[in-house]
Amino acid sequence: MFLQIDGTFVLQIINFALFYLILRVAFIVPVNEALRKRRAYINGVAADYERAMETVRTLQGQAEEKKARARREAAETFSLARAEANSEADLLGAAYAERAATLIDQAQATVAKELAAAKAGEEPLARELAAMLLDRAVATVGGT
């Protein structure tokens, strides 16, 4: 009762071969082709993503360099402006110090003139005051 090869076995083999050919033509080849296309699309998208990320990293590096350069330029401009302002402040301070010295000299000269004028007129006033006091003293002594 071992298996015997008969006509149904041959028909089953032919039937299986036809089924496999139909399955291969109708399903396996189209599905494999679709999978191959899908894999190629995914690989293309991944490659595009990597290129885009490399571009982003490059642009970020350039942006950082530009920011650093702008900061350096701003610091340099600020430093130059500060130096210019300090220089201008020194010049203004020197000019006002000179002007103040001139005003002080003028004021001292005016005070010296007024003091000399006061001293020059001091003796006649002192004599007049002395005479008035003497007259009062004499009038007070003589009237008592």
GROMACS elastic network, one bead per residue, 0.5 to 0.9 nm:
[ bonds ]
;  ai    aj funct       b0    kb
    1     4     6  0.79510   500
    4     9     6  0.85384   500
    5     8     6  0.80302   500
    5     9     6  0.60143   500
    5    10     6  0.74918   500
    6     9     6  0.55647   500
    6    10     6  0.66862   500
    6    11     6  0.89047   500
    7    10     6  0.51626   500
    7    11     6  0.61489   500
    7    12     6  0.85692   500
    8    12     6  0.59411   500
    8    13     6  0.85099   500
    9    13     6  0.62217   500
    9    14     6  0.86185   500
   10    13     6  0.50740   500
   10    14     6  0.61982   500
   10    15     6  0.84258   500
   11    14     6  0.50160   500
   11    15     6  0.58350   500
   11    16     6  0.83987   500
   12    16     6  0.59555   500
   12    17     6  0.84621   500
   13    16     6  0.50507   500
   13    17     6  0.61123   500
   13    18     6  0.85862   500
   14    17     6  0.50443   500
   14    18     6  0.61187   500
   14    19     6  0.84506   500
   15    18     6  0.51703   500
   15    19     6  0.60274   500
   15    20     6  0.85207   500
   16    20     6  0.59907   500
   16    21     6  0.85279   500
   17    20     6  0.50390   500
   17    21     6  0.61371   500
   17    22     6  0.85821   500
   18    21     6  0.50522   500
   18    22     6  0.60747   500
   18    23     6  0.83555   500
   19    22     6  0.51565   500
   19    23     6  0.58972   500
   19    24     6  0.83475   500
   20    24     6  0.58454   500
   20    25     6  0.84821   500
   21    25     6  0.60595   500
   21    26     6  0.83509   500
   22    25     6  0.51616   500
   22    26     6  0.57551   500
   22    27     6  0.79495   500
   23    26     6  0.51819   500
   23    27     6  0.53293   500
   23    28     6  0.63989   500
   23    29     6  0.86469   500
   24    27     6  0.55184   500
   24    29     6  0.57452   500
   24    30     6  0.83684   500
   25    28     6  0.65481   500
   25    29     6  0.58462   500
   25    30     6  0.73963   500
   26    29     6  0.70871   500
   26    30     6  0.68504   500
   26    31     6  0.88550   500
   27    30     6  0.55560   500
   27    31     6  0.58981   500
   27    32     6  0.83903   500
   28    31     6  0.52519   500
   28    32     6  0.59439   500
   28    33     6  0.84662   500
   29    32     6  0.51296   500
   29    33     6  0.60406   500
   29    34     6  0.85466   500
   30    33     6  0.50081   500
   30    34     6  0.60537   500
   30    35     6  0.85053   500
   31    35     6  0.60263   500
   31    36     6  0.84702   500
   32    36     6  0.60214   500
   32    37     6  0.85686   500
   33    36     6  0.50179   500
   33    37     6  0.61629   500
   33    38     6  0.84886   500
   34    37     6  0.51159   500
   34    38     6  0.60117   500
   34    39     6  0.85076   500
   35    39     6  0.60079   500
   35    40     6  0.84871   500
   36    39     6  0.51192   500
   36    40     6  0.61461   500
   36    41     6  0.86034   500
   37    40     6  0.50233   500
   37    41     6  0.60941   500
   37    42     6  0.85715   500
   38    41     6  0.50191   500
   38    42     6  0.61132   500
   38    43     6  0.85182   500
   39    42     6  0.50605   500
   39    43     6  0.60398   500
   39    44     6  0.84664   500
   40    43     6  0.50815   500
   40    44     6  0.60595   500
   40    45     6  0.85898   500
   41    45     6  0.61275   500
   41    46     6  0.85355   500
   42    45     6  0.50619   500
   42    46     6  0.60679   500
   42    47     6  0.85221   500
   43    46     6  0.50159   500
   43    47     6  0.60808   500
   43    48     6  0.85290   500
   44    47     6  0.50569   500
   44    48     6  0.60791   500
   44    49     6  0.84812   500
   45    49     6  0.60266   500
   45    50     6  0.85889   500
   46    50     6  0.61899   500
   46    51     6  0.86417   500
   47    50     6  0.50762   500
   47    51     6  0.62056   500
   47    52     6  0.85297   500
   48    51     6  0.50977   500
   48    52     6  0.60454   500
   48    53     6  0.85184   500
   49    52     6  0.50043   500
   49    53     6  0.60483   500
   49    54     6  0.85320   500
   50    53     6  0.50251   500
   50    54     6  0.61091   500
   50    55     6  0.85417   500
   51    54     6  0.50503   500
   51    55     6  0.61647   500
   51    56     6  0.85839   500
   52    56     6  0.61233   500
   52    57     6  0.86330   500
   53    57     6  0.61292   500
   53    58     6  0.85075   500
   54    57     6  0.50726   500
   54    58     6  0.61247   500
   54    59     6  0.85523   500
   55    58     6  0.50204   500
   55    59     6  0.60523   500
   55    60     6  0.84566   500
   56    59     6  0.50718   500
   56    60     6  0.59779   500
   56    61     6  0.84908   500
   57    60     6  0.50486   500
   57    61     6  0.61375   500
   57    62     6  0.86174   500
   58    61     6  0.51237   500
   58    62     6  0.62517   500
   58    63     6  0.86121   500
   59    63     6  0.60217   500
   59    64     6  0.85225   500
   60    64     6  0.60963   500
   60    65     6  0.85362   500
   61    64     6  0.50870   500
   61    65     6  0.61899   500
   61    66     6  0.86218   500
   62    65     6  0.50240   500
   62    66     6  0.61444   500
   62    67     6  0.85740   500
   63    66     6  0.50288   500
   63    67     6  0.60936   500
   63    68     6  0.85325   500
   64    67     6  0.50330   500
   64    68     6  0.60758   500
   64    69     6  0.84869   500
   65    68     6  0.50921   500
   65    69     6  0.60578   500
   65    70     6  0.84852   500
   66    69     6  0.50121   500
   66    70     6  0.59720   500
   66    71     6  0.84756   500
   67    71     6  0.60634   500
   67    72     6  0.85503   500
   68    71     6  0.50487   500
   68    72     6  0.61722   500
   68    73     6  0.85729   500
   69    72     6  0.50669   500
   69    73     6  0.60885   500
   69    74     6  0.84810   500
   70    73     6  0.50217   500
   70    74     6  0.59618   500
   70    75     6  0.84606   500
   71    74     6  0.50090   500
   71    75     6  0.60313   500
   71    76     6  0.84512   500
   72    75     6  0.50845   500
   72    76     6  0.60595   500
   72    77     6  0.85028   500
   73    77     6  0.59842   500
   73    78     6  0.83846   500
   74    77     6  0.50120   500
   74    78     6  0.59123   500
   74    79     6  0.83809   500
   75    79     6  0.59797   500
   75    80     6  0.85266   500
   76    79     6  0.50065   500
   76    80     6  0.61276   500
   76    81     6  0.85072   500
   77    80     6  0.50889   500
   77    81     6  0.60371   500
   77    82     6  0.84607   500
   78    81     6  0.50272   500
   78    82     6  0.59930   500
   78    83     6  0.85231   500
   79    82     6  0.50372   500
   79    83     6  0.61235   500
   79    84     6  0.85213   500
   80    83     6  0.50646   500
   80    84     6  0.60618   500
   80    85     6  0.84855   500
   81    84     6  0.50059   500
   81    85     6  0.60000   500
   81    86     6  0.84852   500
   82    85     6  0.50100   500
   82    86     6  0.60585   500
   82    87     6  0.84873   500
   83    86     6  0.50547   500
   83    87     6  0.60631   500
   83    88     6  0.85128   500
   84    87     6  0.50200   500
   84    88     6  0.60579   500
   84    89     6  0.84467   500
   85    88     6  0.50149   500
   85    89     6  0.59551   500
   85    90     6  0.84786   500
   86    90     6  0.60699   500
   86    91     6  0.85760   500
   87    90     6  0.50545   500
   87    91     6  0.62369   500
   87    92     6  0.86210   500
   88    91     6  0.50293   500
   88    92     6  0.60957   500
   88    93     6  0.84276   500
   89    92     6  0.50418   500
   89    93     6  0.59098   500
   89    94     6  0.84462   500
   90    94     6  0.60541   500
   90    95     6  0.85116   500
   91    94     6  0.51087   500
   91    95     6  0.61016   500
   91    96     6  0.85869   500
   92    95     6  0.50003   500
   92    96     6  0.60532   500
   92    97     6  0.83666   500
   93    96     6  0.51919   500
   93    97     6  0.59278   500
   93    98     6  0.84869   500
   94    98     6  0.60949   500
   94    99     6  0.85211   500
   95    98     6  0.51308   500
   95    99     6  0.61434   500
   95   100     6  0.85545   500
   96   100     6  0.59149   500
   96   101     6  0.84133   500
   97   101     6  0.60900   500
   97   102     6  0.85587   500
   98   101     6  0.50353   500
   98   102     6  0.61750   500
   98   103     6  0.86394   500
   99   102     6  0.50319   500
   99   103     6  0.62013   500
   99   104     6  0.85711   500
  100   103     6  0.50380   500
  100   104     6  0.60631   500
  100   105     6  0.85352   500
  101   104     6  0.50036   500
  101   105     6  0.60950   500
  101   106     6  0.85488   500
  102   105     6  0.50801   500
  102   106     6  0.61484   500
  102   107     6  0.85536   500
  103   106     6  0.50103   500
  103   107     6  0.60244   500
  103   108     6  0.84934   500
  104   107     6  0.50304   500
  104   108     6  0.60433   500
  104   109     6  0.84954   500
  105   108     6  0.51018   500
  105   109     6  0.61083   500
  105   110     6  0.85853   500
  106   109     6  0.50499   500
  106   110     6  0.61319   500
  106   111     6  0.85811   500
  107   110     6  0.50341   500
  107   111     6  0.61077   500
  107   112     6  0.84802   500
  108   111     6  0.50355   500
  108   112     6  0.60029   500
  108   113     6  0.85781   500
  109   112     6  0.50064   500
  109   113     6  0.61667   500
  109   114     6  0.85714   500
  110   113     6  0.51330   500
  110   114     6  0.61274   500
  110   115     6  0.84357   500
  111   114     6  0.50501   500
  111   115     6  0.58789   500
  111   116     6  0.84279   500
  112   116     6  0.60271   500
  112   117     6  0.84509   500
  113   116     6  0.50532   500
  113   117     6  0.59978   500
  113   118     6  0.84099   500
  114   118     6  0.59355   500
  114   119     6  0.84346   500
  115   119     6  0.60144   500
  115   120     6  0.84226   500
  116   119     6  0.50088   500
  116   120     6  0.59480   500
  116   121     6  0.85470   500
  117   121     6  0.62012   500
  117   122     6  0.83791   500
  118   121     6  0.52025   500
  118   122     6  0.58553   500
  119   123     6  0.73556   500
  120   123     6  0.67805   500
  120   124     6  0.83056   500
  121   124     6  0.58572   500
  121   125     6  0.63780   500
  121   126     6  0.86388   500
  122   125     6  0.51986   500
  122   126     6  0.58875   500
  122   127     6  0.85649   500
  123   127     6  0.61278   500
  123   128     6  0.85256   500
  124   127     6  0.50809   500
  124   128     6  0.61082   500
  124   129     6  0.85081   500
  125   129     6  0.59479   500
  125   130     6  0.83301   500
  126   129     6  0.50358   500
  126   130     6  0.59166   500
  126   131     6  0.84399   500
  127   131     6  0.60249   500
  127   132     6  0.85525   500
  128   131     6  0.50473   500
  128   132     6  0.61922   500
  128   133     6  0.86130   500
  129   132     6  0.50366   500
  129   133     6  0.61224   500
  129   134     6  0.84402   500
  130   133     6  0.51138   500
  130   134     6  0.59943   500
  130   135     6  0.85014   500
  131   135     6  0.60493   500
  131   136     6  0.85884   500
  132   135     6  0.50514   500
  132   136     6  0.62136   500
  132   137     6  0.84700   500
  133   136     6  0.50975   500
  133   137     6  0.59561   500
  133   138     6  0.84340   500
  134   138     6  0.59515   500
  134   139     6  0.83207   500
  135   138     6  0.50943   500
  135   139     6  0.59158   500
  135   140     6  0.83817   500
  136   140     6  0.58637   500
  136   141     6  0.83640   500
  137   140     6  0.50423   500
  137   141     6  0.60298   500
  137   142     6  0.82927   500
  138   141     6  0.50407   500
  138   142     6  0.56575   500
  138   143     6  0.80578   500
  139   142     6  0.50188   500
  139   143     6  0.56069   500
  139   144     6  0.82858   500
  140   143     6  0.51638   500
  140   144     6  0.61501   500
  141   144     6  0.54688   500
